[in-house]
């Protein structure tokens, strides 16, 4: 897995102060995407032990609410195995931190991935420039969903986040 950046003390990509991992690789190529530099699966830097330690150091801080995985698309098929391992390690090491994940895939396409149950919130769906709405919180276009993962898996139907 490769990545472009690790953002610290972010307030734009989920609730509270967060650390954000910007993963490389996306084949959705949504017109108007805010991060086309992250599309190249071979772009950016190798996600190595130092990058992982940088994230874990940030997550140790009491005031950091959690991590957001964005990109690119963290769920590009070439990223899934390593990303799943990272999500599991974060979940086990920091059970009180929440995990948000942005993906161009839809809920129905990803809900059965083995590690999805460890994610708290998923913003799904391709960005659609024709449905751009700058008044929306946590998403760029109105076709995207902000999903309560645990409730959706428990109820076996799509449950959107409330009051965020």
PyMOL CGO cylinders between C-alpha atoms (Angstrom):
from pymol import cmd
from pymol.cgo import CYLINDER

trace = [
    CYLINDER, 0.00, 0.00, 0.00, 1.13, 3.51, -0.77, 0.3, 1, 1, 1, 1, 1, 1,
    CYLINDER, 1.13, 3.51, -0.77, 0.02, 6.84, 0.62, 0.3, 1, 1, 1, 1, 1, 1,
    CYLINDER, 0.02, 6.84, 0.62, 0.34, 10.53, -0.14, 0.3, 1, 1, 1, 1, 1, 1,
    CYLINDER, 0.34, 10.53, -0.14, 0.10, 12.20, 3.22, 0.3, 1, 1, 1, 1, 1, 1,
    CYLINDER, 0.10, 12.20, 3.22, -0.72, 11.88, 6.90, 0.3, 1, 1, 1, 1, 1, 1,
    CYLINDER, -0.72, 11.88, 6.90, -2.64, 14.90, 8.18, 0.3, 1, 1, 1, 1, 1, 1,
    CYLINDER, -2.64, 14.90, 8.18, -2.60, 15.66, 11.90, 0.3, 1, 1, 1, 1, 1, 1,
    CYLINDER, -2.60, 15.66, 11.90, -5.22, 17.57, 13.90, 0.3, 1, 1, 1, 1, 1, 1,
    CYLINDER, -5.22, 17.57, 13.90, -7.70, 17.51, 11.01, 0.3, 1, 1, 1, 1, 1, 1,
    CYLINDER, -7.70, 17.51, 11.01, -11.25, 18.80, 11.57, 0.3, 1, 1, 1, 1, 1, 1,
    CYLINDER, -11.25, 18.80, 11.57, -12.63, 18.46, 8.04, 0.3, 1, 1, 1, 1, 1, 1,
    CYLINDER, -12.63, 18.46, 8.04, -12.83, 14.71, 7.48, 0.3, 1, 1, 1, 1, 1, 1,
    CYLINDER, -12.83, 14.71, 7.48, -14.94, 13.42, 10.35, 0.3, 1, 1, 1, 1, 1, 1,
    CYLINDER, -14.94, 13.42, 10.35, -15.94, 14.40, 13.84, 0.3, 1, 1, 1, 1, 1, 1,
    CYLINDER, -15.94, 14.40, 13.84, -13.51, 15.95, 16.33, 0.3, 1, 1, 1, 1, 1, 1,
    CYLINDER, -13.51, 15.95, 16.33, -9.79, 16.25, 15.82, 0.3, 1, 1, 1, 1, 1, 1,
    CYLINDER, -9.79, 16.25, 15.82, -8.45, 13.40, 13.72, 0.3, 1, 1, 1, 1, 1, 1,
    CYLINDER, -8.45, 13.40, 13.72, -5.48, 11.96, 11.96, 0.3, 1, 1, 1, 1, 1, 1,
    CYLINDER, -5.48, 11.96, 11.96, -6.07, 11.32, 8.25, 0.3, 1, 1, 1, 1, 1, 1,
    CYLINDER, -6.07, 11.32, 8.25, -4.26, 8.80, 6.06, 0.3, 1, 1, 1, 1, 1, 1,
    CYLINDER, -4.26, 8.80, 6.06, -4.48, 9.71, 2.36, 0.3, 1, 1, 1, 1, 1, 1,
    CYLINDER, -4.48, 9.71, 2.36, -4.08, 6.36, 0.57, 0.3, 1, 1, 1, 1, 1, 1,
    CYLINDER, -4.08, 6.36, 0.57, -2.88, 6.10, -3.05, 0.3, 1, 1, 1, 1, 1, 1,
    CYLINDER, -2.88, 6.10, -3.05, -4.91, 4.40, -5.76, 0.3, 1, 1, 1, 1, 1, 1,
    CYLINDER, -4.91, 4.40, -5.76, -8.30, 5.10, -7.28, 0.3, 1, 1, 1, 1, 1, 1,
    CYLINDER, -8.30, 5.10, -7.28, -9.87, 3.95, -10.54, 0.3, 1, 1, 1, 1, 1, 1,
    CYLINDER, -9.87, 3.95, -10.54, -13.17, 5.81, -10.12, 0.3, 1, 1, 1, 1, 1, 1,
    CYLINDER, -13.17, 5.81, -10.12, -11.67, 8.99, -11.64, 0.3, 1, 1, 1, 1, 1, 1,
    CYLINDER, -11.67, 8.99, -11.64, -14.63, 11.14, -10.60, 0.3, 1, 1, 1, 1, 1, 1,
    CYLINDER, -14.63, 11.14, -10.60, -14.75, 14.42, -12.55, 0.3, 1, 1, 1, 1, 1, 1,
    CYLINDER, -14.75, 14.42, -12.55, -14.14, 17.28, -10.11, 0.3, 1, 1, 1, 1, 1, 1,
    CYLINDER, -14.14, 17.28, -10.11, -12.39, 15.08, -7.54, 0.3, 1, 1, 1, 1, 1, 1,
    CYLINDER, -12.39, 15.08, -7.54, -10.53, 17.14, -4.95, 0.3, 1, 1, 1, 1, 1, 1,
    CYLINDER, -10.53, 17.14, -4.95, -7.58, 14.71, -4.85, 0.3, 1, 1, 1, 1, 1, 1,
    CYLINDER, -7.58, 14.71, -4.85, -6.71, 13.49, -8.37, 0.3, 1, 1, 1, 1, 1, 1,
    CYLINDER, -6.71, 13.49, -8.37, -3.03, 13.39, -7.40, 0.3, 1, 1, 1, 1, 1, 1,
    CYLINDER, -3.03, 13.39, -7.40, -3.89, 10.36, -5.23, 0.3, 1, 1, 1, 1, 1, 1,
    CYLINDER, -3.89, 10.36, -5.23, -5.36, 8.29, -8.07, 0.3, 1, 1, 1, 1, 1, 1,
    CYLINDER, -5.36, 8.29, -8.07, -2.04, 6.73, -9.12, 0.3, 1, 1, 1, 1, 1, 1,
    CYLINDER, -2.04, 6.73, -9.12, -1.69, 3.40, -7.32, 0.3, 1, 1, 1, 1, 1, 1,
    CYLINDER, -1.69, 3.40, -7.32, 2.09, 3.73, -7.58, 0.3, 1, 1, 1, 1, 1, 1,
    CYLINDER, 2.09, 3.73, -7.58, 2.22, 7.39, -6.53, 0.3, 1, 1, 1, 1, 1, 1,
    CYLINDER, 2.22, 7.39, -6.53, 3.18, 8.76, -3.16, 0.3, 1, 1, 1, 1, 1, 1,
    CYLINDER, 3.18, 8.76, -3.16, 5.20, 6.90, -0.56, 0.3, 1, 1, 1, 1, 1, 1,
    CYLINDER, 5.20, 6.90, -0.56, 5.42, 3.30, 0.58, 0.3, 1, 1, 1, 1, 1, 1,
    CYLINDER, 5.42, 3.30, 0.58, 3.33, 2.74, 3.72, 0.3, 1, 1, 1, 1, 1, 1,
    CYLINDER, 3.33, 2.74, 3.72, 6.07, 1.48, 5.99, 0.3, 1, 1, 1, 1, 1, 1,
    CYLINDER, 6.07, 1.48, 5.99, 6.70, 1.01, 9.72, 0.3, 1, 1, 1, 1, 1, 1,
    CYLINDER, 6.70, 1.01, 9.72, 7.62, 4.69, 10.14, 0.3, 1, 1, 1, 1, 1, 1,
    CYLINDER, 7.62, 4.69, 10.14, 4.31, 5.84, 8.60, 0.3, 1, 1, 1, 1, 1, 1,
    CYLINDER, 4.31, 5.84, 8.60, 2.39, 3.42, 10.80, 0.3, 1, 1, 1, 1, 1, 1,
    CYLINDER, 2.39, 3.42, 10.80, 4.26, 4.65, 13.89, 0.3, 1, 1, 1, 1, 1, 1,
    CYLINDER, 4.26, 4.65, 13.89, 3.45, 8.25, 12.93, 0.3, 1, 1, 1, 1, 1, 1,
    CYLINDER, 3.45, 8.25, 12.93, -0.27, 7.40, 12.90, 0.3, 1, 1, 1, 1, 1, 1,
    CYLINDER, -0.27, 7.40, 12.90, -0.12, 5.43, 16.15, 0.3, 1, 1, 1, 1, 1, 1,
    CYLINDER, -0.12, 5.43, 16.15, 1.76, 8.28, 17.88, 0.3, 1, 1, 1, 1, 1, 1,
    CYLINDER, 1.76, 8.28, 17.88, -1.05, 10.66, 16.92, 0.3, 1, 1, 1, 1, 1, 1,
    CYLINDER, -1.05, 10.66, 16.92, -3.75, 8.23, 18.04, 0.3, 1, 1, 1, 1, 1, 1,
    CYLINDER, -3.75, 8.23, 18.04, -2.16, 8.03, 21.51, 0.3, 1, 1, 1, 1, 1, 1,
    CYLINDER, -2.16, 8.03, 21.51, -3.09, 11.66, 22.11, 0.3, 1, 1, 1, 1, 1, 1,
    CYLINDER, -3.09, 11.66, 22.11, -6.19, 12.03, 24.28, 0.3, 1, 1, 1, 1, 1, 1,
    CYLINDER, -6.19, 12.03, 24.28, -7.62, 14.86, 22.18, 0.3, 1, 1, 1, 1, 1, 1,
    CYLINDER, -7.62, 14.86, 22.18, -7.53, 12.88, 18.91, 0.3, 1, 1, 1, 1, 1, 1,
    CYLINDER, -7.53, 12.88, 18.91, -10.98, 11.36, 18.37, 0.3, 1, 1, 1, 1, 1, 1,
    CYLINDER, -10.98, 11.36, 18.37, -9.94, 8.90, 15.69, 0.3, 1, 1, 1, 1, 1, 1,
    CYLINDER, -9.94, 8.90, 15.69, -8.59, 8.25, 12.23, 0.3, 1, 1, 1, 1, 1, 1,
    CYLINDER, -8.59, 8.25, 12.23, -10.01, 8.87, 8.78, 0.3, 1, 1, 1, 1, 1, 1,
    CYLINDER, -10.01, 8.87, 8.78, -8.90, 6.79, 5.81, 0.3, 1, 1, 1, 1, 1, 1,
    CYLINDER, -8.90, 6.79, 5.81, -9.29, 8.65, 2.54, 0.3, 1, 1, 1, 1, 1, 1,
    CYLINDER, -9.29, 8.65, 2.54, -7.49, 9.01, -0.74, 0.3, 1, 1, 1, 1, 1, 1,
    CYLINDER, -7.49, 9.01, -0.74, -7.56, 8.03, -3.59, 0.3, 1, 1, 1, 1, 1, 1,
    CYLINDER, -7.56, 8.03, -3.59, -9.71, 5.17, -2.51, 0.3, 1, 1, 1, 1, 1, 1,
    CYLINDER, -9.71, 5.17, -2.51, -8.51, 3.19, 0.50, 0.3, 1, 1, 1, 1, 1, 1,
    CYLINDER, -8.51, 3.19, 0.50, -10.65, 0.30, -0.74, 0.3, 1, 1, 1, 1, 1, 1,
    CYLINDER, -10.65, 0.30, -0.74, -8.96, 0.01, -4.13, 0.3, 1, 1, 1, 1, 1, 1,
    CYLINDER, -8.96, 0.01, -4.13, -8.60, -3.78, -4.48, 0.3, 1, 1, 1, 1, 1, 1,
    CYLINDER, -8.60, -3.78, -4.48, -4.80, -3.56, -4.28, 0.3, 1, 1, 1, 1, 1, 1,
    CYLINDER, -4.80, -3.56, -4.28, -5.06, -1.78, -0.89, 0.3, 1, 1, 1, 1, 1, 1,
    CYLINDER, -5.06, -1.78, -0.89, -7.62, -3.97, 0.82, 0.3, 1, 1, 1, 1, 1, 1,
    CYLINDER, -7.62, -3.97, 0.82, -5.43, -6.60, 2.45, 0.3, 1, 1, 1, 1, 1, 1,
    CYLINDER, -5.43, -6.60, 2.45, -2.93, -4.17, 3.97, 0.3, 1, 1, 1, 1, 1, 1,
    CYLINDER, -2.93, -4.17, 3.97, -5.64, -1.65, 4.85, 0.3, 1, 1, 1, 1, 1, 1,
    CYLINDER, -5.64, -1.65, 4.85, -7.67, -4.37, 6.57, 0.3, 1, 1, 1, 1, 1, 1,
    CYLINDER, -7.67, -4.37, 6.57, -4.66, -5.31, 8.68, 0.3, 1, 1, 1, 1, 1, 1,
    CYLINDER, -4.66, -5.31, 8.68, -4.08, -1.65, 9.60, 0.3, 1, 1, 1, 1, 1, 1,
    CYLINDER, -4.08, -1.65, 9.60, -7.74, -1.16, 10.56, 0.3, 1, 1, 1, 1, 1, 1,
    CYLINDER, -7.74, -1.16, 10.56, -7.61, -4.26, 12.74, 0.3, 1, 1, 1, 1, 1, 1,
    CYLINDER, -7.61, -4.26, 12.74, -4.43, -3.04, 14.48, 0.3, 1, 1, 1, 1, 1, 1,
    CYLINDER, -4.43, -3.04, 14.48, -5.90, 0.42, 15.08, 0.3, 1, 1, 1, 1, 1, 1,
    CYLINDER, -5.90, 0.42, 15.08, -9.17, -1.04, 16.36, 0.3, 1, 1, 1, 1, 1, 1,
    CYLINDER, -9.17, -1.04, 16.36, -7.35, -3.39, 18.77, 0.3, 1, 1, 1, 1, 1, 1,
    CYLINDER, -7.35, -3.39, 18.77, -4.79, -0.82, 19.95, 0.3, 1, 1, 1, 1, 1, 1,
    CYLINDER, -4.79, -0.82, 19.95, -7.19, 2.12, 20.31, 0.3, 1, 1, 1, 1, 1, 1,
    CYLINDER, -7.19, 2.12, 20.31, -10.69, 0.72, 20.96, 0.3, 1, 1, 1, 1, 1, 1,
    CYLINDER, -10.69, 0.72, 20.96, -11.96, 4.12, 22.13, 0.3, 1, 1, 1, 1, 1, 1,
    CYLINDER, -11.96, 4.12, 22.13, -10.98, 5.87, 18.88, 0.3, 1, 1, 1, 1, 1, 1,
    CYLINDER, -10.98, 5.87, 18.88, -13.38, 5.88, 15.95, 0.3, 1, 1, 1, 1, 1, 1,
    CYLINDER, -13.38, 5.88, 15.95, -12.51, 4.96, 12.38, 0.3, 1, 1, 1, 1, 1, 1,
    CYLINDER, -12.51, 4.96, 12.38, -14.00, 6.79, 9.38, 0.3, 1, 1, 1, 1, 1, 1,
    CYLINDER, -14.00, 6.79, 9.38, -13.45, 5.61, 5.81, 0.3, 1, 1, 1, 1, 1, 1,
    CYLINDER, -13.45, 5.61, 5.81, -14.17, 7.41, 2.53, 0.3, 1, 1, 1, 1, 1, 1,
    CYLINDER, -14.17, 7.41, 2.53, -14.66, 5.26, -0.56, 0.3, 1, 1, 1, 1, 1, 1,
    CYLINDER, -14.66, 5.26, -0.56, -16.09, 5.57, -4.05, 0.3, 1, 1, 1, 1, 1, 1,
    CYLINDER, -16.09, 5.57, -4.05, -17.53, 2.08, -3.72, 0.3, 1, 1, 1, 1, 1, 1,
    CYLINDER, -17.53, 2.08, -3.72, -21.11, 1.71, -2.55, 0.3, 1, 1, 1, 1, 1, 1,
    CYLINDER, -21.11, 1.71, -2.55, -22.19, 0.07, 0.68, 0.3, 1, 1, 1, 1, 1, 1,
    CYLINDER, -22.19, 0.07, 0.68, -23.53, -2.96, -1.19, 0.3, 1, 1, 1, 1, 1, 1,
    CYLINDER, -23.53, -2.96, -1.19, -20.14, -3.44, -2.88, 0.3, 1, 1, 1, 1, 1, 1,
    CYLINDER, -20.14, -3.44, -2.88, -18.12, -3.38, 0.36, 0.3, 1, 1, 1, 1, 1, 1,
    CYLINDER, -18.12, -3.38, 0.36, -20.34, -4.40, 3.28, 0.3, 1, 1, 1, 1, 1, 1,
    CYLINDER, -20.34, -4.40, 3.28, -19.12, -8.01, 3.21, 0.3, 1, 1, 1, 1, 1, 1,
    CYLINDER, -19.12, -8.01, 3.21, -15.40, -7.21, 3.45, 0.3, 1, 1, 1, 1, 1, 1,
    CYLINDER, -15.40, -7.21, 3.45, -14.06, -8.93, 6.57, 0.3, 1, 1, 1, 1, 1, 1,
    CYLINDER, -14.06, -8.93, 6.57, -12.73, -5.77, 8.24, 0.3, 1, 1, 1, 1, 1, 1,
    CYLINDER, -12.73, -5.77, 8.24, -15.68, -3.46, 7.54, 0.3, 1, 1, 1, 1, 1, 1,
    CYLINDER, -15.68, -3.46, 7.54, -17.24, -4.32, 10.91, 0.3, 1, 1, 1, 1, 1, 1,
    CYLINDER, -17.24, -4.32, 10.91, -14.27, -2.60, 12.59, 0.3, 1, 1, 1, 1, 1, 1,
    CYLINDER, -14.27, -2.60, 12.59, -15.02, 0.72, 10.86, 0.3, 1, 1, 1, 1, 1, 1,
    CYLINDER, -15.02, 0.72, 10.86, -17.44, 3.11, 12.58, 0.3, 1, 1, 1, 1, 1, 1,
    CYLINDER, -17.44, 3.11, 12.58, -18.46, 5.43, 9.74, 0.3, 1, 1, 1, 1, 1, 1,
    CYLINDER, -18.46, 5.43, 9.74, -18.20, 5.03, 5.97, 0.3, 1, 1, 1, 1, 1, 1,
    CYLINDER, -18.20, 5.03, 5.97, -18.84, 7.78, 3.46, 0.3, 1, 1, 1, 1, 1, 1,
    CYLINDER, -18.84, 7.78, 3.46, -19.65, 5.83, 0.32, 0.3, 1, 1, 1, 1, 1, 1,
    CYLINDER, -19.65, 5.83, 0.32, -20.28, 6.47, -3.34, 0.3, 1, 1, 1, 1, 1, 1,
    CYLINDER, -20.28, 6.47, -3.34, -18.52, 8.25, -6.13, 0.3, 1, 1, 1, 1, 1, 1,
    CYLINDER, -18.52, 8.25, -6.13, -18.32, 12.01, -6.04, 0.3, 1, 1, 1, 1, 1, 1,
    CYLINDER, -18.32, 12.01, -6.04, -20.77, 13.40, -8.61, 0.3, 1, 1, 1, 1, 1, 1,
    CYLINDER, -20.77, 13.40, -8.61, -19.97, 16.97, -9.64, 0.3, 1, 1, 1, 1, 1, 1,
    CYLINDER, -19.97, 16.97, -9.64, -23.55, 17.42, -10.89, 0.3, 1, 1, 1, 1, 1, 1,
    CYLINDER, -23.55, 17.42, -10.89, -24.75, 16.75, -7.33, 0.3, 1, 1, 1, 1, 1, 1,
    CYLINDER, -24.75, 16.75, -7.33, -22.11, 18.93, -5.63, 0.3, 1, 1, 1, 1, 1, 1,
    CYLINDER, -22.11, 18.93, -5.63, -23.51, 20.74, -2.60, 0.3, 1, 1, 1, 1, 1, 1,
    CYLINDER, -23.51, 20.74, -2.60, -21.08, 22.77, -0.48, 0.3, 1, 1, 1, 1, 1, 1,
    CYLINDER, -21.08, 22.77, -0.48, -23.63, 22.90, 2.36, 0.3, 1, 1, 1, 1, 1, 1,
    CYLINDER, -23.63, 22.90, 2.36, -23.30, 19.17, 2.98, 0.3, 1, 1, 1, 1, 1, 1,
    CYLINDER, -23.30, 19.17, 2.98, -21.30, 18.07, 5.98, 0.3, 1, 1, 1, 1, 1, 1,
    CYLINDER, -21.30, 18.07, 5.98, -18.69, 15.30, 5.57, 0.3, 1, 1, 1, 1, 1, 1,
    CYLINDER, -18.69, 15.30, 5.57, -19.51, 14.57, 1.93, 0.3, 1, 1, 1, 1, 1, 1,
    CYLINDER, -19.51, 14.57, 1.93, -19.14, 16.37, -1.39, 0.3, 1, 1, 1, 1, 1, 1,
    CYLINDER, -19.14, 16.37, -1.39, -22.22, 15.35, -3.36, 0.3, 1, 1, 1, 1, 1, 1,
    CYLINDER, -22.22, 15.35, -3.36, -25.76, 14.49, -2.37, 0.3, 1, 1, 1, 1, 1, 1,
    CYLINDER, -25.76, 14.49, -2.37, -25.60, 10.93, -3.74, 0.3, 1, 1, 1, 1, 1, 1,
    CYLINDER, -25.60, 10.93, -3.74, -23.05, 9.94, -1.12, 0.3, 1, 1, 1, 1, 1, 1,
    CYLINDER, -23.05, 9.94, -1.12, -24.09, 8.35, 2.19, 0.3, 1, 1, 1, 1, 1, 1,
    CYLINDER, -24.09, 8.35, 2.19, -22.68, 8.78, 5.69, 0.3, 1, 1, 1, 1, 1, 1,
    CYLINDER, -22.68, 8.78, 5.69, -23.19, 5.29, 7.03, 0.3, 1, 1, 1, 1, 1, 1,
    CYLINDER, -23.19, 5.29, 7.03, -23.39, 4.04, 10.60, 0.3, 1, 1, 1, 1, 1, 1,
    CYLINDER, -23.39, 4.04, 10.60, -21.54, 0.80, 9.94, 0.3, 1, 1, 1, 1, 1, 1,
    CYLINDER, -21.54, 0.80, 9.94, -22.31, -1.07, 13.16, 0.3, 1, 1, 1, 1, 1, 1,
    CYLINDER, -22.31, -1.07, 13.16, -26.05, -0.29, 12.97, 0.3, 1, 1, 1, 1, 1, 1,
    CYLINDER, -26.05, -0.29, 12.97, -26.16, -1.17, 9.26, 0.3, 1, 1, 1, 1, 1, 1,
    CYLINDER, -26.16, -1.17, 9.26, -24.54, -4.55, 9.84, 0.3, 1, 1, 1, 1, 1, 1,
    CYLINDER, -24.54, -4.55, 9.84, -26.71, -5.26, 12.88, 0.3, 1, 1, 1, 1, 1, 1,
    CYLINDER, -26.71, -5.26, 12.88, -29.96, -4.35, 11.12, 0.3, 1, 1, 1, 1, 1, 1,
    CYLINDER, -29.96, -4.35, 11.12, -28.84, -5.80, 7.77, 0.3, 1, 1, 1, 1, 1, 1,
    CYLINDER, -28.84, -5.80, 7.77, -29.93, -2.61, 6.01, 0.3, 1, 1, 1, 1, 1, 1,
    CYLINDER, -29.93, -2.61, 6.01, -28.32, 0.73, 5.28, 0.3, 1, 1, 1, 1, 1, 1,
    CYLINDER, -28.32, 0.73, 5.28, -28.51, 3.01, 8.33, 0.3, 1, 1, 1, 1, 1, 1,
    CYLINDER, -28.51, 3.01, 8.33, -27.32, 6.58, 7.95, 0.3, 1, 1, 1, 1, 1, 1,
    CYLINDER, -27.32, 6.58, 7.95, -25.59, 8.51, 10.71, 0.3, 1, 1, 1, 1, 1, 1,
    CYLINDER, -25.59, 8.51, 10.71, -27.77, 10.92, 12.62, 0.3, 1, 1, 1, 1, 1, 1,
    CYLINDER, -27.77, 10.92, 12.62, -26.89, 14.14, 14.40, 0.3, 1, 1, 1, 1, 1, 1,
    CYLINDER, -26.89, 14.14, 14.40, -23.44, 14.64, 12.96, 0.3, 1, 1, 1, 1, 1, 1,
]
cmd.load_cgo(trace, "trace")
